[in-house]
Amino acid sequence: MSAGGDAEGRDEAEAHADANTRQLARQRCGRRDDTPDILVPRLPTYTSLMTSLTAARVQMELSLGFHMLFASVGMALPVMLLMVERRWMRTGDRDALALAKTWSKATAVLFAIGAVSGTALSFELGLLWPRFMEVAGPLIGPAFALEGYAFFVEAIFLGLYLYGWDRLSPRAHWWCGVAVAVSGVASGVLVLSANAWMQDPVGYQPATGGAPAIVDPAAALFNPAWPLMALHSTLSTYQAVGFAAAGIYAWAILRRRHAHRDHYHRLGLTTAMALGVTSAILQPLSGDLLAKRAHHRQPAKLAAMEGHFKTERCAPLRIGGLPDPGAQVTRYALELPCGLSFLATSDPQAEVLGLDRFPRDQWPNVVVTHLAFQVMVGGGVVMLAVAAWYLFERWRRRRIADAPLSRALLIAMVGCAPLGFIALEAGWVVTEAGRQPWVIYGILRTADAVTPVADVTGSLIVFTLLYAALLIIVVMFLRRLAVKGAEYPA
Ligand code: HEM
């Protein structure tokens, strides 16, 4: 075939791929085939706003990255709190009560920091992404409003919990803790509905030919991406906090400076591992369902996660490796034949779309998305192995009361302490970077949603300083709490 023929073939393939992407966007929006392809018109000044775009994206990444750390602890710590308080109610174990009191203080501070960082985030949405808010506001508004109610419930019951130790009956006090744990998760899950809608924007049909946009807030709130994302991200907070706390208590046991408090540390470790182990087992299962969802609804994201450039049947699963978008290959990866086809569809011979089916300007950043995916899954696999090791040791020594864990396992737990948070942050990078170049998948590009203000570097600096200050306060407080040690009732 001639060079001209090649070019024509390529043009045809690209047009076909472009049509595929638009078709997906239409299906997501519930649009008929004859609706025009103009999604949301681009701002004419797009190229001149690149600096703003970069600064706005950095600011948003930084803010979300910080907020997720605080919010995760606020969601997961109350669950551990309830477990030890319940133990104290049942057995009168003073170490359990001491742990509950220490953790309740940490919960209070992290709740406050989470509230400040979350409020800052909602301002940033309007300030940095006005076009996004214009399109998405009516659709994600209900999720934010409900999240607000859940937040208020959490604040009220946290107040009752903190000041109710000596004023409420143990049973009433514990139920206040249940309300804190449930409303904490509810507020996280509700706000996640907005993010899930950005991945799978059902219930929205852009304005066409003078007719207004059609919006269906109920469809947006209950979008199909929401349940799985809510499950996976809630588990990620439990896993991150469980493994982090277990690592801290494992470290204390290893140092043995507080031998008289061994039961206290062991109880802290066991409680944290109960949460960490359960989540570590469930997480790969929920992750697998998410990957299957991406195969159907965001195939370019799945292709970027897997460093999968060429559409093929019996597509391999790549472990590790470094994508080279120029050459359209992923180098140095361990390839498991037909693994990706099988995981995405349960059929080893199924075709999996590669990035070659999408116009180049609709590719996510393949290197970032693939590496973040490897970090998340790698972290999950290591934590799963440590969870299995822990269960095995507990089972082997089940007949010995208070049997100590092996030193090697304690060291492994210390090593895993930051892993859950690293995996959690990496997971968010996968989800957000993999959605690019869209802020609302298939509907509005990130570049078209950014503020027209020429320079947002000032705001980036202010918010960076705010988050740095919050981080310093948290670290100082947690350090003080650890140095002061357990508080035993008189
Ligand atoms: C071990 C196997 C795992 C698999 C197969 C897996 C799979 C996935 C997939 C496919 C996504 C992208 C979803 C999307 O945007 O469409 C994702 C996102 C995410 N992952 Fe994982 N994951 C695993 C482990 C973990 C672990 C261990 C954590 C943290 C402790 C974690 C935290 C997250 C978070 C926070 C997100 C973004 C929020 C969400 O989409 O739910 N993942 N994961």
Boltz pocket constraint, residues with backbone or C-beta under 6 A from the ligand:
constraints:
  - pocket:
      binder: B
      contacts: [[A, 199], [A, 228], [A, 229], [A, 230], [A, 232], [A, 233], [A, 235], [A, 236], [A, 237], [A, 239], [A, 240], [A, 283], [A, 284], [A, 286], [A, 287], [A, 288], [A, 290], [A, 291], [A, 294], [A, 298], [A, 301], [A, 376], [A, 377], [A, 379], [A, 380], [A, 381], [A, 419], [A, 420], [A, 421], [A, 423], [A, 424], [A, 425], [A, 426], [A, 427], [A, 428], [A, 430], [A, 431], [A, 432], [A, 434]]
      max_distance: 6.0
